[in-house]
Amino acid sequence: MELRTAPRRPRSAPARRRRLNQEERSERSRGQILDAALRLFSSKGYHGTSMRDIALAARVSTGNVYHQFPDKETVFRTLLDQYWAVVASPEYPFNRALYEGAFPNDLEALGRAARETVQRYRPYIALIYVDVVEFEGSHIRKFYSDMASRFEAFLSTPEAARASDALRPGVSPLLAVMLATRFLLNYFTVEILFGVPNHFGRDTDTVLHEISDILGRGMLRQQHQT
């Protein structure tokens, strides 16, 4: 005798709503946990923050934190991964300035974009230094190892190809854009993250103007041909 199974009833609308509500609550809890962890890790460090601290700051139970993340290091890695995704986005302020043509013809605009970047993502940038001090850079090493290839991808775009024509013969576009990037971002990291304004002995706008001139024209006296 062949047994027939009753056809499965479609999930009722209330059941679907309950499932969606559970998913929304879970996603909301995850966001709260990550936001709290970012605040704590960037201010107290990794080892100075416990999963219980994160739960209290996120206003969820410690069990909820462990339900979302198996351990504290996973939370830390997730935050860095969030930032790497932002850095790759065309909406990242520094990237936007690059693609709008700030390099190499308007380095002051690129500097202003660097300032906006550090101001907006200050807690995430602090995590980089936490990783260097507490993990010997193990979580950020690959990101920095791949930096040159990311800039090569930018330089392969039509916008960057046109900009490279402005460089004097013999100047590597890759080295030039990486030099400008590292200087500008590091300058504003010291000013904003480390809290040291005017650390070049002059106000920021003056420094941006003069450094842009030095990067654009060089620092040596021009030799005039007779």
Secondary structure per residue as TSV (DSSP state, phi and psi in degrees):
chain	resnum	aa	ss	phi	psi
A	1	M	-	360.0	130.7
A	2	E	-	-88.7	125.6
A	3	L	-	-86.5	135.8
A	4	R	-	-111.3	132.3
A	5	T	-	-89.9	142.7
A	6	A	-	-67.4	140.0
A	7	P	-	-61.2	140.6
A	8	R	-	-71.3	132.0
A	9	R	-	-76.3	140.9
A	10	P	-	-62.9	146.4
A	11	R	-	-61.3	133.2
A	12	S	-	-69.6	158.9
A	13	A	H	-59.2	-44.0
A	14	P	H	-60.4	-37.0
A	15	A	H	-66.7	-40.1
A	16	R	H	-64.2	-40.4
A	17	R	H	-64.1	-39.2
A	18	R	H	-63.0	-41.9
A	19	R	H	-63.6	-44.2
A	20	L	H	-63.6	-40.1
A	21	N	H	-63.2	-39.1
A	22	Q	H	-64.2	-42.9
A	23	E	H	-64.0	-41.0
A	24	E	H	-64.6	-41.9
A	25	R	H	-65.0	-40.0
A	26	S	H	-64.3	-42.6
A	27	E	H	-67.5	-37.2
A	28	R	H	-65.9	-41.7
A	29	S	H	-62.7	-41.7
A	30	R	H	-60.7	-43.5
A	31	G	H	-63.4	-42.5
A	32	Q	H	-61.2	-41.4
A	33	I	H	-63.8	-46.0
A	34	L	H	-66.4	-40.1
A	35	D	H	-62.0	-44.3
A	36	A	H	-65.6	-42.3
A	37	A	H	-64.1	-38.3
A	38	L	H	-62.1	-44.9
A	39	R	H	-61.5	-43.7
A	40	L	H	-73.7	-48.4
A	41	F	H	-60.6	-39.5
A	42	S	H	-75.5	-17.3
A	43	S	H	-109.8	-34.8
A	44	K	H	-108.8	-9.5
A	45	G	-	87.0	171.7
A	46	Y	S	-71.2	-54.1
A	47	H	T	-72.4	-17.0
A	48	G	T	-85.1	1.6
A	49	T	-	-121.9	131.8
A	50	S	-	-107.8	164.8
A	51	M	H	-62.4	-33.7
A	52	R	H	-66.3	-40.0
A	53	D	H	-58.5	-43.5
A	54	I	H	-63.8	-43.3
A	55	A	H	-61.4	-44.7
A	56	L	H	-63.4	-43.8
A	57	A	H	-67.7	-32.2
A	58	A	H	-85.5	-9.9
A	59	R	T	61.1	43.5
A	60	V	S	-131.5	170.4
A	61	S	-	-77.8	155.9
A	62	T	H	-61.2	-36.2
A	63	G	H	-61.1	-36.0
A	64	N	H	-64.7	-40.5
A	65	V	H	-60.5	-46.2
A	66	Y	H	-69.6	-25.3
A	67	H	H	-66.9	-36.3
A	68	Q	H	-83.0	-34.9
A	69	F	-	-137.7	131.1
A	70	P	S	-67.1	-28.2
A	71	D	S	-158.5	171.1
A	72	K	H	-66.4	-36.4
A	73	E	H	-64.8	-33.0
A	74	T	H	-64.1	-38.0
A	75	V	H	-61.8	-46.3
A	76	F	H	-61.3	-46.4
A	77	R	H	-63.7	-38.0
A	78	T	H	-62.1	-40.5
A	79	L	H	-64.2	-43.2
A	80	L	H	-63.3	-40.5
A	81	D	H	-62.5	-37.2
A	82	Q	H	-59.1	-43.9
A	83	Y	H	-69.2	-40.4
A	84	W	H	-59.3	-38.1
A	85	A	H	-64.9	-39.3
A	86	V	H	-65.6	-42.9
A	87	V	H	-60.2	-31.1
A	88	A	T	-81.8	-8.4
A	89	S	S	-80.6	143.2
A	90	P	T	-67.0	-15.2
A	91	E	T	-86.2	-7.0
A	92	Y	S	-59.4	126.4
A	93	P	H	-51.6	-41.5
A	94	F	H	-67.2	-41.8
A	95	N	H	-62.4	-41.9
A	96	R	H	-59.0	-43.1
A	97	A	H	-64.3	-39.8
A	98	L	H	-60.5	-47.9
A	99	Y	H	-73.6	-17.5
A	100	E	T	-87.2	0.6
A	101	G	T	97.5	17.8
A	102	A	-	-67.0	-27.6
A	103	F	T	-100.2	131.4
A	104	P	T	-100.6	7.4
A	105	N	T	-86.0	-16.1
A	106	D	-	-139.8	70.4
A	107	L	H	-68.3	-23.7
A	108	E	H	-65.6	-39.7
A	109	A	H	-64.0	-38.6
A	110	L	H	-64.1	-37.8
A	111	G	H	-64.0	-41.8
A	112	R	H	-63.9	-35.4
A	113	A	H	-67.4	-35.8
A	114	A	H	-63.8	-41.9
A	115	R	H	-62.5	-45.5
A	116	E	H	-60.9	-39.8
A	117	T	H	-61.5	-49.1
A	118	V	H	-67.6	-38.6
A	119	Q	H	-62.3	-44.7
A	120	R	H	-73.4	-36.0
A	121	Y	T	-113.2	26.5
A	122	R	H	-50.5	-48.7
A	123	P	H	-61.6	-38.2
A	124	Y	H	-67.3	-40.9
A	125	I	H	-64.0	-34.3
A	126	A	H	-60.8	-33.3
A	127	L	H	-61.7	-32.3
A	128	I	H	-60.1	-43.7
A	129	Y	H	-71.8	-34.1
A	130	V	H	-60.4	-42.2
A	131	D	H	-65.5	-40.1
A	132	V	H	-62.2	-45.7
A	133	V	H	-74.4	-41.9
A	134	E	H	-101.2	-16.9
A	135	F	H	-127.4	8.5
A	136	E	T	55.9	32.7
A	137	G	T	74.3	17.8
A	138	S	T	-66.3	-28.9
A	139	H	T	-87.5	-18.6
A	140	I	T	-106.3	-6.9
A	141	R	H	-58.9	-45.5
A	142	K	H	-65.9	-38.2
A	143	F	H	-58.3	-45.3
A	144	Y	H	-76.0	-30.2
A	145	S	H	-63.9	-31.6
A	146	D	T	-90.8	4.2
A	147	M	H	-59.9	-45.8
A	148	A	H	-60.5	-39.7
A	149	S	H	-67.1	-32.8
A	150	R	H	-67.3	-39.8
A	151	F	H	-71.4	-32.7
A	152	E	H	-62.2	-38.0
A	153	A	H	-63.6	-40.9
A	154	F	H	-62.4	-44.4
A	155	L	H	-67.3	-16.4
A	156	S	T	-83.0	-6.6
A	157	T	S	-79.3	155.2
A	158	P	H	-58.8	-37.5
A	159	E	H	-61.5	-45.3
A	160	A	H	-71.1	-34.5
A	161	A	H	-61.9	-39.4
A	162	R	H	-68.1	-38.6
A	163	A	H	-66.2	-35.9
A	164	S	H	-62.7	-23.9
A	165	D	T	-65.6	-18.8
A	166	A	T	-80.8	-12.5
A	167	L	S	-77.7	147.6
A	168	R	-	-70.2	156.0
A	169	P	T	-57.4	138.5
A	170	G	T	93.4	-11.7
A	171	V	-	-87.0	126.2
A	172	S	-	-73.9	120.2
A	173	P	H	-57.6	-37.3
A	174	L	H	-63.9	-49.7
A	175	L	H	-65.8	-36.7
A	176	A	H	-64.6	-47.0
A	177	V	H	-70.8	-34.2
A	178	M	H	-70.3	-38.0
A	179	L	H	-62.4	-48.6
A	180	A	H	-61.7	-42.4
A	181	T	H	-62.5	-50.5
A	182	R	H	-65.4	-41.2
A	183	F	H	-62.4	-50.7
A	184	L	H	-65.5	-44.8
A	185	L	H	-66.7	-40.1
A	186	N	H	-66.6	-38.2
A	187	Y	H	-58.0	-48.0
A	188	F	H	-77.9	-22.0
A	189	T	I	-64.3	-44.0
A	190	V	I	-63.7	-43.7
A	191	E	I	-67.6	-46.1
A	192	I	I	-94.2	-49.8
A	193	L	I	-75.5	-43.9
A	194	F	S	-84.6	-11.8
A	195	G	-	71.3	38.9
A	196	V	-	-121.0	87.9
A	197	P	T	-72.6	152.1
A	198	N	T	53.4	40.6
A	199	H	T	-75.4	-4.2
A	200	F	T	-97.0	9.0
A	201	G	S	81.3	6.2
A	202	R	S	-142.2	163.3
A	203	D	-	-68.0	158.7
A	204	T	H	-59.6	-44.4
A	205	D	H	-62.7	-38.5
A	206	T	H	-66.1	-43.3
A	207	V	H	-61.4	-45.7
A	208	L	H	-58.7	-43.7
A	209	H	H	-63.2	-46.9
A	210	E	H	-73.6	-39.9
A	211	I	H	-66.4	-37.8
A	212	S	H	-60.6	-39.3
A	213	D	H	-65.9	-42.5
A	214	I	H	-65.6	-44.7
A	215	L	H	-65.3	-35.8
A	216	G	H	-79.2	-35.0
A	217	R	H	-113.4	-10.8
A	218	G	-	88.3	169.9
A	219	M	S	-107.6	-6.6
A	220	L	S	-90.5	148.1
A	221	R	-	-62.0	134.8
A	222	Q	-	-71.3	134.4
A	223	Q	-	-87.7	116.8
A	224	H	-	-88.0	131.2
A	225	Q	-	-77.5	140.0
A	226	T	-	-104.6	360.0
